[in-house]
Amino acid sequence: AEARRDGAASAERALRECLHLLDAVPVALLVTDRHGRVQDANAVAGRLLGLRPARFGATLLVRHVALDERPAFRLALADALAGARRDLPLRL
C-alpha cells in the first residue's frame, strides 16, 4: 500500500512538473478524471475556460462544451476510457 502511495505521489509530481513546463506553450491542456472533472490545466486552458487553479476539481469539462455537442463529448470521453483515440472538434 505504501509503495502504491509513493508511486501515485511520484506520478503526481511528474504531472505537475510537465504542466509547469507546458504553461509556456500556447495550446490548452487539461487533465480530467474518468468522469470529466478537471483535475489540472495549463495557463492557456485556464484562461480559455475561465478556470482558476483552486476551482479545477469543482469543474466538469462538459459544462464548457456547447449544449448540442455534449452527447458527442460524452461518447468521446467513454471511448477514451476504453483506450480509443480520436479527434473531436468541439465548440466551447
Residue pairs with C-beta under 8 A, 6 or more apart in sequence:
15 31
15 40
16 40
19 29
19 31
19 40
19 41
19 42
22 29
22 42
23 42
23 43
23 44
25 42
25 44
26 44
27 42
27 44
28 41
28 42
28 44
28 45
28 48
28 49
29 41
29 42
29 44
29 45
30 38
30 40
30 41
30 42
30 45
30 61
31 38
31 39
31 40
31 41
32 38
32 39
32 61
32 77
33 39
34 81
35 60
36 60
36 61
36 62
36 73
36 74
36 77
37 57
37 59
37 60
37 61
38 49
38 51
38 56
38 57
38 59
38 60
38 61
39 56
39 57
40 56
41 49
41 51
41 53
41 56
45 51
46 52
46 53
48 92
49 59
49 64
49 92
51 59
61 73
62 70
62 73
62 74
62 77
64 92
65 73
65 90
65 91
65 92
66 90
66 91
66 92
69 90
69 91
72 88
72 90
73 88
73 90
76 86
76 88
79 86
